[in-house]
């Protein structure tokens, strides 16, 4: 009879359990039993054993016995549970069967290799996951670089016993000193980064700035500089000299080029991109440039201009005349319209869109406009 008992085996994972529950270790096993080439029927007793080799080797876990298993047209199904013995190593299944109650089990040869289903192949890499959306902090080992910590996230607190601490972005500090601790802000922080300080010591703590940010470098020559303006990125600069020329720079002030003639320049303004400039001369005219100060065009009449401002795009301008009126332009200074009364206008400023203006009168009040 031993030579006439054959099993054709199929393996599949049991996925019927609700997703809300933890995945168990049991799985469904389906096979086909034939006797002398004829599909078996009736009730059979089946024993399954797990091994670490296709021949000989060691049994892994306990044997699983299923009694009185119904077999129809050679097909049967049993549930097997070898516990947590599937750790990624190769496994083989050995099956022994006998008719129900016969008591003599015939071992089927050869053992059947247990192969994974496609999704189980991916699950085999779970021990070293490539990505993870959420991992409990207690399960993280090793060192994380600063770039691996998301902006706004902080690591475990660091005890700081010194009196001066250079803070690092996304870090928590415990100020433990009995004297006051000064925490210098990070030198290269990004928007959303966090520094958290806990006053654990008696001295408390305070925030300081890095002295490097207060360093200034002298540029150009000594002149009667009166006003200066910058593009939004700080690359293009313009400065005016009272009784001298206009000077422009395209390298953040490292080098300067003299422009226009010597006049009593009082004020200068720039568009955000630094291409449109406007300057006013005390006792002279308004001058505009559309090529970053290379060439200039005289605008409006001779007045005692004291201040000028520009919208971000350089189209809306406002200028104040000392002892005269406020003048506005909506076409980059080509034409001007007098506004308000004659006053000792000293300074004017504009919002980026040019709709909100503010002006100050020497010995008078501040005036605002929203139109």
CORBELWO-V703686 format. One record per backbone hydrogen bond with DSSP energy under -0.5 kcal/mol. CO is the residue of the C=O (numbers start at 1). NH is the residue of the N-H. If there is no record, write none. Layout:
co nh
CO NH
CO NH
//
This chain:
co nh
1 4
2 5
4 6
4 36
6 34
7 9
8 32
10 30
12 28
13 15
18 21
27 80
28 12
29 78
30 10
31 76
32 8
33 40
34 6
35 38
38 35
40 74
42 71
43 100
44 69
45 98
46 66
47 96
48 64
49 94
50 60
51 92
54 111
58 52
59 61
63 65
64 48
66 46
68 70
69 44
71 42
72 75
74 33
75 72
76 31
78 29
78 80
80 27
83 85
85 87
91 114
92 51
93 112
94 49
95 108
96 47
97 106
98 45
99 102
103 105
105 107
106 97
111 113
112 93
113 115
117 120
117 121
118 122
119 123
120 124
122 125
123 126
125 128
126 129
136 139
137 140
139 141
145 148
146 149
148 150
150 153
158 174
159 161
160 176
160 177
163 182
165 167
165 184
168 171
170 155
171 196
172 158
173 175
173 198
174 160
174 176
175 201
177 203
181 183
181 206
182 165
182 184
183 208
184 167
190 193
194 170
194 171
196 173
198 175
198 200
201 204
204 181
206 183
208 185
210 213
211 214
212 215
221 223
223 225
224 242
227 240
229 238
231 234
235 237
235 252
236 231
237 249
238 229
239 247
240 226
240 227
241 243
241 244
241 265
244 263
245 241
246 259
247 239
248 257
249 237
251 254
257 248
259 246
261 263
263 243
263 244
263 265
264 282
267 280
269 278
271 274
272 232
272 233
275 277
275 292
276 271
277 289
278 269
279 287
280 266
280 267
281 284
281 305
284 303
285 281
286 299
287 279
288 297
289 277
291 294
297 288
299 286
301 303
303 283
303 284
303 305
304 322
307 320
309 318
311 314
312 272
312 273
315 317
315 332
316 311
317 329
318 309
319 327
320 306
320 307
320 322
321 324
321 345
324 343
325 321
326 339
327 319
328 337
329 317
331 334
337 328
339 326
341 343
343 323
343 324
343 345
344 362
347 360
349 358
351 354
352 312
352 313
355 357
356 351
357 369
358 349
359 367
360 346
360 347
361 364
365 361
367 359
369 357
//
